[in-house]
Amino acid sequence: MNSITMEDTRLAAHKKTPVSTVIITILAIALIGVAAVSWSKLQSSNKQIAATQAQLDQNKTELNTLQAQLTEAKSGAAALQKQVTESQDGIAQLKKQLDEAQSGLATAQKDLADARTSGSALQTQLEETRNSSSQIQSQATDAKATSDRLQKELADAKTSAVSLQKELDAAKSQTTDLQAKYDRAQADLAAAQKPTKGKK
């Protein structure tokens, strides 16, 4: 009754075996879980890198567009500056002509005074001098009107230049914002790539 048979020995050995099997199974499940978590993190990191790269490409496109707009604004400002310079040169020339006309008018007035002292024999010359004085005055008036018109054109040109300068400043501000976005995107991309390199 108390003797140990071969069947009992096999049963005892069969009862000890499941312990190691359970340990191996648990380790395998844990390893699979760790691998699954690592794979999930890798997939998430890859998605974040792709999204960051897309945002970076979009920022580069916007920056290129703003650079083109900035170049056009600078070109327009340069053209307006040239027009302003030409207007100023024209005004200076008209002022010179006005000074010459005023000088001629002063000379005519002196001649008129001399003619009055010359008597009746110089009456005809006096009338001609008066006519000449009227013509010079008319020229001076025309020159003054032209100068006023050019002054108005110059003021309009300056106003346009100020407006373009505001657009240029706005473009610079947008460029600065996009550069900051670009820098942040680069930093995010670098930060996103570090964990990936570490796992490799």
C-alpha positions as CSV (number, residue, x, y, z in Angstrom):
1,M,0.0,0.0,0.0
2,N,2.8,2.4,0.9
3,S,5.2,1.5,-1.8
4,I,5.9,4.1,-4.4
5,T,5.1,3.0,-7.9
6,M,6.5,4.3,-11.2
7,E,3.1,5.9,-11.9
8,D,3.4,8.0,-8.7
9,T,6.9,9.1,-9.7
10,R,5.6,10.3,-13.1
11,L,2.8,12.1,-11.5
12,A,5.2,13.9,-9.1
13,A,7.4,14.9,-12.0
14,H,4.4,16.1,-14.0
15,K,3.3,18.3,-11.1
16,K,6.7,20.1,-10.9
17,T,7.0,21.0,-14.6
18,P,4.2,23.6,-14.9
19,V,6.1,26.1,-12.6
20,S,8.9,26.7,-15.1
21,T,6.3,26.7,-18.0
22,V,4.3,29.5,-16.2
23,I,7.4,31.5,-15.7
24,I,8.5,31.2,-19.3
25,T,4.9,32.1,-20.4
26,I,4.8,35.2,-18.1
27,L,8.2,36.3,-19.4
28,A,7.1,35.8,-23.0
29,I,3.9,37.8,-22.4
30,A,5.9,40.6,-20.7
31,L,8.4,40.7,-23.6
32,I,5.5,40.8,-26.1
33,G,3.9,43.7,-24.1
34,V,7.2,45.6,-24.0
35,A,7.7,45.1,-27.7
36,A,4.1,46.2,-28.4
37,V,4.6,49.4,-26.3
38,S,7.9,50.1,-28.0
39,W,6.3,49.6,-31.5
40,S,3.4,51.9,-30.6
41,K,5.8,54.6,-29.4
42,L,7.9,54.2,-32.5
43,Q,4.8,54.6,-34.7
44,S,3.7,57.7,-32.8
45,S,7.1,59.2,-33.1
46,N,7.2,58.6,-36.8
47,K,3.7,60.2,-37.2
48,Q,4.9,63.2,-35.2
49,I,8.0,63.5,-37.4
50,A,5.9,63.3,-40.6
51,A,3.5,66.0,-39.3
52,T,6.5,68.2,-38.3
53,Q,8.1,67.8,-41.7
54,A,4.8,68.7,-43.4
55,Q,4.5,71.9,-41.2
56,L,8.1,72.7,-42.0
57,D,7.5,72.4,-45.7
58,Q,4.4,74.6,-45.5
59,N,6.4,77.2,-43.5
60,K,9.2,77.1,-46.2
61,T,6.6,77.7,-48.9
62,E,5.0,80.6,-47.0
63,L,8.5,82.1,-46.4
64,N,9.4,81.9,-50.0
65,T,6.1,83.6,-51.0
66,L,6.8,86.4,-48.5
67,Q,10.4,86.8,-49.7
68,A,9.0,87.3,-53.2
69,Q,6.5,89.9,-52.0
70,L,9.2,91.6,-50.1
71,T,11.4,91.8,-53.2
72,E,8.5,93.3,-55.2
73,A,7.8,95.8,-52.4
74,K,11.5,96.9,-52.4
75,S,11.5,97.2,-56.2
76,G,8.3,99.4,-56.0
77,A,9.9,101.5,-53.3
78,A,13.0,102.0,-55.4
79,A,11.0,103.0,-58.4
80,L,9.0,105.5,-56.3
81,Q,12.2,106.9,-54.9
82,K,13.5,107.4,-58.4
83,Q,10.3,109.3,-59.3
84,V,10.6,111.4,-56.2
85,T,14.2,112.3,-57.1
86,E,13.2,113.2,-60.7
87,S,10.3,115.3,-59.3
88,Q,12.7,117.1,-57.0
89,D,15.1,117.8,-59.8
90,G,12.3,119.2,-61.9
91,I,11.2,121.4,-59.1
92,A,14.7,122.7,-58.6
93,Q,14.9,123.5,-62.3
94,L,11.6,125.3,-62.2
95,K,12.7,127.3,-59.2
96,K,15.8,128.3,-61.1
97,Q,13.6,129.4,-64.0
98,L,11.4,131.3,-61.6
99,D,14.4,133.0,-60.1
100,E,15.6,134.0,-63.5
101,A,12.1,135.3,-64.4
102,Q,12.0,137.3,-61.2
103,S,15.5,138.6,-61.9
104,G,14.3,139.6,-65.4
105,L,11.3,141.2,-63.9
106,A,13.4,143.3,-61.6
107,T,15.6,144.3,-64.6
108,A,12.5,145.3,-66.5
109,Q,11.2,147.3,-63.6
110,K,14.6,149.1,-63.4
111,D,14.4,149.8,-67.1
112,L,10.9,151.1,-66.6
113,A,12.1,153.5,-64.0
114,D,14.9,154.7,-66.3
115,A,12.5,155.1,-69.1
116,R,10.2,157.3,-67.0
117,T,13.1,159.6,-66.4
118,S,14.0,159.7,-70.1
119,G,10.9,161.7,-71.1
120,S,8.4,161.4,-73.8
121,A,10.9,160.2,-76.4
122,L,11.2,157.0,-74.6
123,Q,7.4,156.5,-74.2
124,T,7.3,153.8,-76.9
125,Q,10.2,152.0,-75.2
126,L,8.3,152.3,-71.9
127,E,5.2,150.6,-73.4
128,E,7.4,147.8,-74.8
129,T,9.0,147.3,-71.5
130,R,5.6,147.1,-69.8
131,N,4.6,144.4,-72.3
132,S,7.8,142.6,-71.7
133,S,7.2,142.8,-68.0
134,S,3.7,141.4,-68.4
135,Q,5.0,138.5,-70.4
136,I,7.7,137.8,-67.8
137,Q,5.0,138.0,-65.1
138,S,2.9,135.5,-67.1
139,Q,5.8,133.2,-67.4
140,A,6.5,133.5,-63.7
141,T,2.8,132.7,-62.9
142,D,3.0,129.7,-65.2
143,A,6.2,128.5,-63.6
144,K,4.6,128.9,-60.1
145,A,1.5,126.9,-61.2
146,T,3.8,124.2,-62.6
147,S,5.8,124.2,-59.4
148,D,2.6,123.9,-57.3
149,R,1.5,120.9,-59.5
150,L,4.9,119.2,-59.1
151,Q,4.8,119.8,-55.3
152,K,1.4,118.1,-55.2
153,E,2.8,115.2,-57.3
154,L,5.8,115.0,-55.0
155,A,3.5,114.9,-51.9
156,D,1.4,112.1,-53.6
157,A,4.6,110.2,-54.4
158,K,5.8,110.5,-50.7
159,T,2.4,109.2,-49.6
160,S,2.7,106.2,-51.9
161,A,6.2,105.6,-50.6
162,V,4.9,105.7,-47.0
163,S,2.2,103.2,-47.9
164,L,4.7,100.9,-49.5
165,Q,7.0,101.2,-46.5
166,K,4.1,100.1,-44.3
167,E,3.5,97.1,-46.5
168,L,7.3,96.4,-46.4
169,D,7.3,96.5,-42.6
170,A,4.3,94.2,-42.5
171,A,6.0,91.7,-44.9
172,K,9.1,91.9,-42.6
173,S,7.0,91.2,-39.6
174,Q,5.4,88.2,-41.3
175,T,8.8,87.0,-42.4
176,T,10.0,87.2,-38.8
177,D,7.0,85.2,-37.6
178,L,7.5,82.6,-40.2
179,Q,11.2,82.4,-39.3
180,A,10.2,81.8,-35.7
181,K,7.8,79.1,-36.7
182,Y,10.5,77.6,-38.9
183,D,12.9,77.6,-35.9
184,R,10.3,76.0,-33.6
185,A,9.6,73.3,-36.3
186,Q,13.3,72.6,-36.6
187,A,13.6,72.3,-32.8
188,D,10.5,70.0,-32.7
189,L,11.9,67.9,-35.5
190,A,15.3,67.5,-33.8
191,A,13.6,66.6,-30.5
192,A,11.3,64.1,-32.3
193,Q,14.3,62.4,-34.0
194,K,16.4,62.0,-30.8
195,P,14.3,59.1,-29.3
196,T,14.2,57.3,-32.6
197,K,18.0,57.5,-32.9
198,G,18.4,56.2,-29.4
199,K,16.2,53.1,-30.1
200,K,18.2,52.3,-33.2
